[in-house]
Amino acid sequence: MAALASIPNPFAFVRGRFQKWWQSKLPFADSVTLTQRNVYILPTRPGLMLGVTLLTLLVASINYQLNLGYMLTFLLAGSALVGMHVCHGTLRGLAMNLVAPHAQYAGATAIFDIKLMNTRRSTRHGIGLSVLDPHDVDPQKGSEQHWAWTDVPAQGSSVVQVAFTPPQRGLHRLPTLTAETRFPLGTFRVWTVWRPAAQILVYPAPELHPPPLPPGEPRSGGAAAAMRAQNSGEFDGVRGYRRGDPMKLVVWKKAAKDDGQGNGLVVRDTQQAQRHELWLDFVNAGSAGVEHKLSRLCAWVLMADKLSLDYGLRLPALEIKPASGEAHKRLCLEALAVC
């Protein structure tokens, strides 16, 4: 009791502990069909006020023997009961399928799709989905929920997009979700809790203003060729444009000073590139912390891929041989994410 007294809001603390314990009992699944066992219902504040109003009308009708008062009281009570049944049936029987999200960079908003499928012959109105507790995902953004609302047509489907911000790089399980409805009267809240089994891979956030790519390392046996390249002024497989060079070798990122006659254009020297290998090394990624080094390596990977260069990646526990292409870029980014 003394420990609870030292907490600013003991009720919220106990509620949070109970909620986490209860959520731990729920199974992980990427597809779920809502039934009476996983759909819950409680009256809302307007519903409680309606109950108080009905009780007041009933007492007044009994006291003054008002037949019209009885009729109004039971008419409103019957409408509320029918609304409760309709509200519960809006979620009951609904199928929800999660579409696995793509990898994302740290600090960016991750968006994933949820497909709602309706097999009955009537439309399901006013269904909302959201992250159950946004504060657990990103404490800096508070606990305000952002809902995505939709109607599911009869014997049809609807796709809803839910967004959240991953806390940091790495492999993360998707947050616990909730779906709810208050259709048709708003006097009852029907909801469910869903724990997706899918995970999302979060890459390091690329450095905003990274330094240039490191110089290429000479291949084994190519030290003499590397010395000649340095004396000639050619930098890491890039040289000035010569008439007849294929346009696919032009480095367009460095073409800002082109004067229209080819002066200022640079191309990739394939012979020079054969004598050098571009390695993105963790040791040479600055002297800051680990996260800053990974952020710089991420920016270098994106830069090298944009220039269509062959590059390799050296990490403390992993080495990826030089290559290029989309598959190689994803392999390097995944290695940086779980490093």
N, C-alpha and C positions, 0 to 999 in steps of 0.2 A: 504493500500500500504506500509506503514511503517513496518507493521508486516511481509509482504512478503520480504521486503528488508533485514530484519535481518536474514532470512533463507539462509544457504549456497547455496542451489540449489532450487530456487523458482519454476522452471519448474517441477522438479521431485516431489516437494511437492504437487503442484496443480494436477499433473498427478496421484499421489497416492491417493489423496482425491477423484478425479473423478472416479478412478478405483474402490475404495471401495464402493462409492455410486452406481455405475453401477452394481457391483456384488450383492449388497443387493437387487436388483430388480429381480435377477434370482431365480427361485424356487429350493427347495431341492428335489432331486430325486436320487434313486439308479439305475434307468434304464432310459436311454434317447435314443431317435432316432433322428438323425441329419437331419434337413430339411433346406430349404432356410431361415427360420426365425431365426435359431440359428447357422448358418455357415457364417463366414465372410471371406473376401478376400481383399488383398492389394498387390501391387507389392513390390518385394524385391529390394534391392540395385542393384543386377545385372539386374533386370527387368527395373528399372529406367534408368540404363545405356543403356540398349537395346533400350528404348524409345528415348533417346537422339541420339543414333546412327541412328535409323530409321529416325528421323527428319532431321539429317544432310545429310543422303543419299537422302532424298526426296528433300531438298533444292538444293543440288548439281545436282540432276537429272533434276530438273526444270531449273536451271541456264544454264546448258550445254546441255540440250535436249538429255539426255542419255537414250535410250530405255532400254538398259540392266540394267541401274541404277534403272529405274522404276520397272523392273521385279524383281530385287534383293530386292528392298525395300518392295514391296507388298508380295513377297514370304516370307520374314522374318516376316512381320507384320501378315500374315495369320497363320504362324506357331505359333506365340506368342498367337494369339487369340484362336487357337485350344488347345494349352497348357493350357490356362486359363480355358477353358471349362472342359478339362480333370482333371485339378487340383481340381476344385470345385466339380466335380462329384466323386472324390475319397473319400471325406468325406460325401457328401450328400447321405442320405439313409442308412448310417452305424448305427447299433444299438450297444450300449455299456451298459453292465450290470456289476455292482459292486458286488464282493463277499465279504461279511462282514468279517473284519479282526478279528483275535484272540487277546485276551488281551496280553499286553506287559509290560515289566519292564521299568521304567524311565531310560533314557539315552541310551536305546537300539534302534536300527533301526526297525521300524515297516514296514512290507511288506504286501501289499494286492494285490489281483488279480482283473483284469478287463478283462472281456470276450467281445471280439469284434465279432459281427455276421454280415455276408455278405449274402444278399439274391439274389444278381444279379449274372449273369452268367460270369462275368469277375473278375479277381483278383484285389484287391485294394493294391497298392504298397506304401511303404514308409510312413507309419502312425506312428507318435510318440506321446507318452503321457508323461506328467510330472506334477509335482506340479506347479501351476501357479506362485506363488511368494514364493520361499523357504525362503526368509528373514523373512517373517511373521511367519514361523514355527520355525525356529532356527536362530535368529539374529547373533549368533557367527560364523555360517558357511557361511555367506555372501549370495549373491543373485544368485549364479551360479546354473543354472538348469541342472538336470541330466535326460536325455531323455531315454525312452525305445522304441525301434523301432521294427516294425513288418510288415509283409505282411499278408493280410487276403485272404485266397483262395476263389475261386468262389463257391458260395453257401455253404460256410463253416464258420468256426470260428477260432479265435486265442486268446490266453490268454497272457496278458501283466502284468508284475509285476511292481508296483510303490512303491517306498520306501520313507519314511520320518521319522524324529526323533521327537517324541512328546516332547513338552517343559518341562512338569512336570507330576507328578502323577495326577490321577483324570479321569473323563469322558470327553473326547474331541471329537468334531466333526472332521471328516476327512477334510483335507485342500482342497481348491478349485483346481480343475484339469483343464488342458488344453490339447487338442489334435490338432495336426497340420500335414500338409503335404505340400511338395513343388514339388511333382512329377507332370509332368515328366521333365520339363526344369529348374526348380528352379527360374523362373522369377516371380512367384506369390507365396504368402504364404496364405494358407487357414487354418483357425483355428476355434475352438469353445471353450467355457468356460463352465465348468460343476461343480455344487455344490452338492456333494454327501450328502445324508441324514443320512448315517450310522455314528455311533460313535464308538470310540475305548476306552476301559478301560485300564488305565495305572497304574500298581502296583508300589509301592515304590521300589527303587533300593535296593536290599539286601546288607547289610553290608558285606564288603569283608572278614574281619577277626573278626567275632562276638565272644563274650565270650561263654563258655559252656551254655547249657540249664539251667535254674534255677531249684533248687530242687523242688520235688513234694510237694504239700501241703497236710497235712493229711485230710482225709475225716471227716465229722462230727462223733464224737464218736471214732475216731481212734487215739487220742493223745498218749495213752499208747503204742499202737503198733508202732507208729512213733518213740517214745523214745527207744524202744527195737531195732528198725532197726538202729538207729543212733549209739547205743552202740555196735552193732555187726559189724559195719563198712560197711554195705551194703548201696549203694548210689542210692537212687531214683529208686528202682525197678530193679537194676542190681546187679548180684552176680557172683561169680566164676563158671566156668563150672564144672558139675558133670557128671560122667559116666552115660549114659542113658538119658541125657537131649536131647530133640528133636532138630535137627539142625535148625529148623525154628525159634527157640528162640535165636540163637546165634547173638550177635551184632557184625557183621563182621567189622564194622568201628573201633572196639577196638581190633581186632585180630592180630595186627601187631607184638605183642610180643609172639605169639604162638610158642611153642618149638616142636610141632609135637605130644605131648602127652596130649594135652588139657590144659597145664599150660599156662596161659595168656589169654585164651578165657574167655569171659564173656557172660552171657545169661540174658534175661529179667526174673525177678522173678515175676511170675504172681500173687502170693499171696501178695508180697510186692506192686505190682502195684494196686491191689484191695484196699489197705489201703491208697494209695496216688493218688492225681490228679495233673497233670501237667498243670499249668496255666501260660500263657504268658501274663503278666500284663504290661500295658502301664506305670504304676507308677514305676515298677522295671526295666525299659529298659534303665537305665542310667540317667544322669543329664544334657545331652546336649539338644538341641532344639527339637521341635516337629518332624521335618523331620528326624533327626538322630534317634530318638526313633522308629519311624515307620520303618525306614530302618533296625534297629536291630530286631524288631518284625518280619519283613518279612523274615530275615535270620533265625530266630528261627523257624518260621512256616515251612520253607523248610527243616530245619535240623530235626525237629520232624517228619515230613512226611517221610523223607528218612529212619528214624529209625523205622517207622511203630508204633509210639507211639500215645496213646490217649492224646489229648491236647485241652485246651480251650483258649479262647482269651478274655481279658478284655480291653476295650477301654473306654474313658471318657463317651461316650453316648451309649455304646453297650456292651453286654456280650454274647459270644457264648459258649455254653456248650461243655465240652470235648467230642471229637469223633475222628475218623480217616478216612482216605480214600481220594480219589481224590476230591469228591464233597465237603467234609469238608475243604480241603485245599483251593479250589477255593472260598468258602464262606468267609474264613478268609482273603484271599488276596483281595477280593472285598471290604471287610469292611475296610481294611487298605488303599485301594486306594481312597475311598470317605470319609475317616474320616476327 
